[in-house]
Amino acid sequence: MKQKIKKVFRRNKGGSGEGADVPRITNDTVAEHREAVLGGARKYIYPLQHSKHRIVIISGTIFVVAVIFFFTYTLLALYRFQGSSTFLYRVTQVIPFPVSRIDDNFVAYENYLFELRRYVHYYESQLKTDFNDPANKGQLDDFKKRAMERITNNYYVNELAKQHNVTVSDREVNEQITISRSQNRLGNSDKVFEDVLKDYWGWSVNDFKRSLRAELLTQKLVAKLDTQTQIRAESALAELKDGADFAAMAKKYSDEKETKEQGGEYGVPIDKTTRSVSALVTDTLFQLKSGQHSEIINTGYSLEIVKNIEVNGTKIRAAHLVFNYKDISEYIKEISEQNKSKNYIKV
């Protein structure tokens, strides 16, 4: 047994047999052996690197093609076919495609779709109008013109508001909503309010606030610029405070032809849900005692002085003096002539 072990040891030591193929590594040959090992591994690494490179190229190509397809589709859908789908609307909310140019400034396509979609949504959801029917094409074209005119006017209003330092705060927007909500005009709960906006206009609460803010800005701008109407209203109020008869003042001053000859009386009892009367006017009327008249109320489109003639339960017999503001078009006419607009779509 010992002899066999010695033979094996001598065979391995002497370089014969299976162990003879194992190279001897020394300090002088370690670099050479390391290179030999790495060289053997490279034949496996290189194919993997090549495959990875191809994957990057293929992925990049697919991405570029997808981007080109996306922009081509979007541009055609917006500018040629004038689509207004939810997908296109969301795209314009992210990418500021222009719908028109005024002076050196672009007006975002998103603004146009915001206005157009509310018209379309109301008629489709509430009146069941099918705009795919060629018979309704004229109506849809009219909505497109309205939407374009509105966003163009809004641009001019914003420019004039900057010049005259007119702004609308969040508090003012929320106060308008609070008054309407208190009279159950926008639903008696947050859930109902949200559902009404969604069902009728396809809006969220923020969308409603956005539209309301633009409307209030126009009203405040007109109120600041139309000083003559303010002077007329102040003159009438001064006479009333001196004891003038309210009915006589209505015939003398009021701009509302339907009621001035009746002494300014509405002709129907007013309660808190009367939709034909401004929410702000209704709120003021219910704070007056019988026989009292109000101060000047800015309803946005007019100035009014109202009188609580008598209270009958939950209804009020009332009268008003109306002083209509000039239309905003009179004030944006000059700036619109100086800054012509160029539309990128035909409406």
C-alpha positions as a printed NumPy array, in Angstrom:
array([[  0.   ,   0.   ,   0.   ],
       [  2.77 ,   2.404,   0.899],
       [  4.502,   1.591,  -2.343],
       [  1.378,   2.471,  -4.377],
       [  1.069,   5.84 ,  -2.623],
       [  4.709,   6.587,  -3.321],
       [  4.244,   5.74 ,  -7.035],
       [  1.261,   8.07 ,  -7.343],
       [  3.131,  10.825,  -5.579],
       [  6.142,  10.353,  -7.831],
       [  3.905,  10.327, -10.937],
       [  2.206,  13.619,  -9.971],
       [  5.419,  15.194,  -8.964],
       [  7.241,  14.079, -12.04 ],
       [  4.655,  15.482, -14.478],
       [  3.256,  12.209, -15.813],
       [ -0.387,  11.078, -15.749],
       [ -3.416,  13.316, -15.271],
       [ -1.649,  15.876, -13.162],
       [  0.931,  16.422, -15.867],
       [ -1.556,  18.729, -17.781],
       [ -1.87 ,  21.19 , -14.908],
       [  0.522,  24.096, -15.51 ],
       [  2.706,  25.266, -12.74 ],
       [  1.951,  28.895, -11.741],
       [  4.774,  31.033, -10.43 ],
       [  5.24 ,  34.746,  -9.825],
       [  6.812,  35.037, -13.255],
       [  3.957,  33.327, -15.081],
       [  0.9  ,  34.578, -13.133],
       [  0.19 ,  37.404, -15.606],
       [  0.344,  35.034, -18.538],
       [ -2.041,  32.596, -16.885],
       [ -4.457,  35.338, -15.909],
       [ -4.635,  36.524, -19.526],
       [ -5.238,  32.971, -20.674],
       [ -8.191,  32.616, -18.276],
       [ -9.704,  35.957, -19.255],
       [ -9.275,  35.165, -22.914],
       [-11.311,  32.02 , -22.477],
       [-14.101,  33.983, -20.785],
       [-14.27 ,  36.636, -23.485],
       [-15.759,  34.24 , -26.004],
       [-18.836,  34.144, -23.729],
       [-18.875,  37.87 , -22.834],
       [-18.602,  39.278, -26.377],
       [-21.842,  37.676, -27.643],
       [-23.687,  39.033, -24.606],
       [-22.329,  42.525, -25.202],
       [-23.303,  42.311, -28.847],
       [-26.828,  41.201, -27.915],
       [-27.149,  44.041, -25.404],
       [-26.058,  46.532, -28.032],
       [-28.682,  45.225, -30.459],
       [-31.378,  45.443, -27.781],
       [-30.495,  49.091, -27.139],
       [-30.61 ,  49.893, -30.853],
       [-33.93 ,  48.08 , -31.369],
       [-35.497,  49.687, -28.271],
       [-34.32 ,  53.129, -29.324],
       [-35.692,  52.633, -32.824],
       [-39.066,  51.51 , -31.491],
       [-39.189,  54.539, -29.179],
       [-38.366,  56.982, -31.985],
       [-40.967,  55.404, -34.277],
       [-43.545,  55.553, -31.475],
       [-42.809,  59.222, -30.834],
       [-43.041,  60.064, -34.539],
       [-46.317,  58.139, -34.818],
       [-47.705,  59.828, -31.707],
       [-46.923,  63.355, -32.887],
       [-48.084,  62.644, -36.423],
       [-51.388,  61.248, -35.193],
       [-51.871,  64.091, -32.685],
       [-51.08 ,  66.85 , -35.172],
       [-53.434,  65.404, -37.771],
       [-56.176,  64.82 , -35.212],
       [-55.933,  68.368, -33.847],
       [-55.188,  70.53 , -36.849],
       [-56.727,  68.627, -39.748],
       [-59.641,  66.727, -38.251],
       [-60.102,  69.013, -35.216],
       [-60.77 ,  66.16 , -32.832],
       [-61.92 ,  66.938, -29.307],
       [-61.742,  63.519, -27.625],
       [-60.748,  63.125, -23.996],
       [-57.414,  61.627, -25.1  ],
       [-56.568,  64.658, -27.248],
       [-57.686,  67.017, -24.492],
       [-55.361,  65.284, -22.003],
       [-52.517,  65.504, -24.509],
       [-53.012,  69.256, -24.911],
       [-52.981,  69.626, -21.133],
       [-49.464,  68.185, -21.113],
       [-48.056,  69.458, -24.426],
       [-48.815,  73.148, -25.168],
       [-49.89 ,  72.856, -28.787],
       [-51.014,  76.313, -30.   ],
       [-54.434,  76.953, -31.498],
       [-53.798,  80.584, -32.404],
       [-51.256,  83.352, -32.179],
       [-51.951,  86.871, -30.938],
       [-49.15 ,  89.352, -31.419],
       [-46.06 ,  87.387, -30.31 ],
       [-47.938,  85.078, -27.942],
       [-49.476,  81.675, -28.52 ],
       [-52.89 ,  80.647, -27.214],
       [-52.927,  77.027, -26.059],
       [-55.096,  74.481, -27.849],
       [-56.134,  73.251, -24.427],
       [-58.012,  76.521, -23.808],
       [-60.025,  76.015, -26.981],
       [-60.905,  72.407, -26.145],
       [-61.827,  73.411, -22.59 ],
       [-64.493,  75.753, -23.939],
       [-65.66 ,  73.594, -26.855],
       [-66.021,  70.404, -24.835],
       [-68.399,  71.962, -22.321],
       [-70.833,  72.964, -25.087],
       [-70.609,  69.563, -26.724],
       [-70.944,  67.685, -23.429],
       [-74.077,  69.586, -22.413],
       [-75.872,  69.049, -25.71 ],
       [-74.842,  65.405, -25.947],
       [-75.653,  64.465, -22.346],
       [-78.673,  66.651, -21.636],
       [-80.289,  67.209, -25.034],
       [-79.12 ,  63.938, -26.629],
       [-77.704,  65.725, -29.673],
       [-75.745,  63.468, -32.016],
       [-72.921,  65.512, -33.508],
       [-71.956,  62.623, -35.772],
       [-75.175,  63.332, -37.619],
       [-74.428,  65.653, -40.587],
       [-77.639,  67.517, -39.783],
       [-76.011,  68.829, -36.592],
       [-72.744,  69.894, -38.224],
       [-73.844,  73.521, -38.427],
       [-74.543,  73.606, -34.705],
       [-71.153,  72.101, -33.928],
       [-69.45 ,  74.635, -36.198],
       [-71.221,  77.387, -34.286],
       [-69.89 ,  76.006, -30.991],
       [-66.376,  75.988, -32.427],
       [-66.681,  79.651, -33.383],
       [-67.991,  80.504, -29.923],
       [-65.128,  78.662, -28.258],
       [-62.527,  80.402, -30.409],
       [-64.089,  83.829, -29.829],
       [-64.231,  83.216, -26.094],
       [-60.583,  82.253, -25.693],
       [-59.512,  85.15 , -27.921],
       [-61.56 ,  87.597, -25.846],
       [-60.182,  86.043, -22.658],
       [-56.683,  86.736, -23.918],
       [-57.489,  90.412, -24.504],
       [-59.249,  90.651, -21.134],
       [-56.186,  89.247, -19.384],
       [-53.954,  91.762, -21.14 ],
       [-56.234,  94.683, -20.19 ],
       [-56.524,  93.38 , -16.63 ],
       [-52.728,  93.429, -16.319],
       [-52.617,  97.003, -17.59 ],
       [-55.251,  98.143, -15.068],
       [-54.077,  95.95 , -12.149],
       [-57.324,  93.994, -11.971],
       [-57.154,  90.544, -10.403],
       [-59.5  ,  87.936,  -8.953],
       [-58.569,  86.217,  -5.706],
       [-59.406,  82.693,  -4.603],
       [-61.527,  84.231,  -1.846],
       [-63.715,  86.051,  -4.387],
       [-64.233,  82.857,  -6.372],
       [-65.134,  80.88 ,  -3.267],
       [-67.524,  83.598,  -2.054],
       [-69.478,  83.402,  -5.308],
       [-69.736,  79.636,  -4.959],
       [-70.781,  79.918,  -1.31 ],
       [-73.628,  82.324,  -2.118],
       [-74.947,  80.08 ,  -4.891],
       [-74.599,  76.978,  -2.724],
       [-76.485,  78.637,   0.127],
       [-79.442,  79.113,  -2.232],
       [-79.258,  75.51 ,  -3.411],
       [-78.366,  76.612,  -6.945],
       [-75.375,  74.305,  -7.196],
       [-76.639,  71.409,  -5.12 ],
       [-77.108,  71.064,  -1.381],
       [-73.963,  68.984,  -0.819],
       [-70.446,  68.63 ,  -2.187],
       [-71.386,  65.341,  -3.831],
       [-74.421,  66.835,  -5.591],
       [-72.369,  69.867,  -6.632],
       [-69.7  ,  67.654,  -8.18 ],
       [-72.297,  65.459,  -9.887],
       [-74.1  ,  68.473, -11.389],
       [-70.864,  69.825, -12.837],
       [-69.89 ,  66.451, -14.237],
       [-73.306,  65.622, -15.666],
       [-74.02 ,  68.983, -17.263],
       [-70.594,  70.201, -18.357],
       [-68.158,  67.343, -17.885],
       [-66.3  ,  69.531, -15.386],
       [-64.523,  69.025, -12.108],
       [-64.813,  71.596,  -9.31 ],
       [-61.475,  73.091, -10.39 ],
       [-62.757,  73.406, -13.964],
       [-65.785,  75.3  , -12.667],
       [-63.579,  77.614, -10.605],
       [-61.404,  78.234, -13.644],
       [-64.392,  79.323, -15.728],
       [-65.851,  81.373, -12.876],
       [-62.534,  83.155, -12.328],
       [-62.404,  84.196, -15.998],
       [-65.99 ,  85.471, -15.784],
       [-65.3  ,  87.442, -12.607],
       [-62.168,  88.964, -14.114],
       [-64.189,  90.241, -17.085],
       [-66.832,  91.665, -14.761],
       [-64.298,  93.426, -12.515],
       [-62.489,  94.87 , -15.517],
       [-65.692,  96.295, -16.993],
       [-66.663,  97.693, -13.587],
       [-63.369,  99.555, -13.401],
       [-63.477, 100.872, -16.95 ],
       [-67.177, 101.811, -17.203],
       [-67.157, 104.78 , -14.863],
       [-70.255, 106.382, -16.401],
       [-72.511, 103.555, -15.304],
       [-71.158, 103.841, -11.778],
       [-71.906, 107.584, -11.766],
       [-75.521, 106.981, -12.887],
       [-76.081, 104.414, -10.178],
       [-74.615, 106.684,  -7.501],
       [-76.843, 109.543,  -8.609],
       [-79.962, 107.372,  -8.317],
       [-78.888, 106.08 ,  -4.903],
       [-78.325, 109.618,  -3.647],
       [-81.846, 110.626,  -4.701],
       [-83.338, 107.58 ,  -3.   ],
       [-81.526, 108.426,   0.21 ],
       [-82.955, 111.948,  -0.048],
       [-86.441, 110.428,  -0.065],
       [-87.204, 109.995,  -3.774],
       [-89.868, 107.45 ,  -4.706],
       [-88.354, 104.126,  -5.779],
       [-90.898, 103.547,  -8.571],
       [-90.249, 107.001,  -9.968],
       [-86.492, 106.391,  -9.88 ],
       [-87.011, 103.133, -11.778],
       [-88.844, 104.92 , -14.556],
       [-86.193, 107.622, -14.642],
       [-82.987, 105.556, -14.449],
       [-83.508, 101.827, -14.984],
       [-82.103, 100.197, -18.119],
       [-84.447,  97.198, -17.897],
       [-87.358,  97.954, -20.208],
       [-89.438,  95.005, -18.992],
       [-89.785,  96.343, -15.44 ],
       [-89.114, 100.105, -15.436],
       [-92.685, 101.09 , -16.353],
       [-93.963,  98.961, -13.445],
       [-91.8  , 100.886, -11.004],
       [-89.051,  98.278, -11.257],
       [-91.168,  95.451,  -9.809],
       [-90.156,  91.958, -10.826],
       [-93.763,  90.914, -11.302],
       [-93.302,  87.584,  -9.526],
       [-92.507,  86.771,  -5.889],
       [-88.826,  86.123,  -5.216],
       [-87.553,  83.247,  -3.099],
       [-84.035,  81.932,  -2.539],
       [-84.247,  79.494,  -5.437],
       [-85.521,  81.926,  -8.092],
       [-83.142,  81.317, -10.986],
       [-84.077,  84.462, -12.934],
       [-82.563,  86.692, -10.254],
       [-78.865,  86.996,  -9.495],
       [-77.761,  84.987,  -6.465],
       [-76.114,  88.102,  -5.048],
       [-79.314,  90.139,  -5.488],
       [-81.391,  87.429,  -3.834],
       [-78.956,  87.239,  -0.939],
       [-79.215,  91.032,  -0.474],
       [-83.024,  91.081,  -0.69 ],
       [-83.37 ,  88.596,   2.137],
       [-81.209,  90.788,   4.358],
       [-83.517,  93.817,   3.904],
       [-86.57 ,  94.603,   5.951],
       [-89.881,  95.46 ,   4.299],
       [-89.721,  98.931,   2.784],
       [-85.898,  99.066,   2.735],
       [-83.749,  99.482,  -0.333],
       [-80.169,  98.329,  -0.763],
       [-76.908, 100.017,  -1.601],
       [-75.477,  99.533,  -5.104],
       [-74.999,  95.84 ,  -5.954],
       [-72.517,  94.789,  -8.608],
       [-74.008,  91.7  , -10.221],
       [-71.141,  91.444, -12.676],
       [-73.024,  92.516, -15.776],
       [-74.927,  95.371, -14.211],
       [-75.292,  97.528, -11.12 ],
       [-78.588,  97.186,  -9.242],
       [-80.422,  98.791,  -6.372],
       [-83.163,  96.557,  -4.982],
       [-86.095,  97.156,  -2.654],
       [-87.897,  94.726,  -0.402],
       [-91.493,  95.937,  -0.804],
       [-93.044,  93.306,   1.45 ],
       [-92.461,  89.793,   2.764],
       [-95.008,  87.028,   2.225],
       [-93.828,  83.97 ,   4.12 ],
       [-90.699,  82.705,   2.368],
       [-91.2  ,  84.978,  -0.642],
       [-90.526,  88.635,  -1.199],
       [-92.32 ,  91.163,  -3.373],
       [-89.463,  93.239,  -4.726],
       [-88.394,  95.882,  -7.239],
       [-85.058,  96.919,  -8.696],
       [-83.189,  99.615, -10.598],
       [-80.853,  98.241, -13.259],
       [-77.79 , 100.004, -14.694],
       [-76.296,  97.88 , -17.425],
       [-72.553,  97.903, -17.96 ],
       [-71.156,  98.35 , -21.43 ],
       [-70.217,  95.135, -23.17 ],
       [-66.602,  94.032, -22.805],
       [-66.283,  94.113, -26.595],
       [-66.201,  97.923, -26.458],
       [-63.06 ,  97.807, -24.351],
       [-61.193,  95.052, -26.148],
       [-61.926,  96.491, -29.596],
       [-58.871,  98.763, -29.59 ],
       [-56.446,  96.179, -28.246],
       [-57.794,  93.54 , -30.648],
       [-57.168,  95.864, -33.591],
       [-53.614,  96.46 , -32.423],
       [-52.924,  92.761, -31.789],
       [-54.455,  90.715, -34.574],
       [-55.002,  87.021, -34.002],
       [-54.063,  84.228, -36.381],
       [-55.9  ,  80.931, -35.967],
       [-54.19 ,  77.644, -36.77 ],
       [-57.489,  75.872, -37.349],
       [-60.422,  76.905, -39.519],
       [-63.622,  77.503, -37.586]])
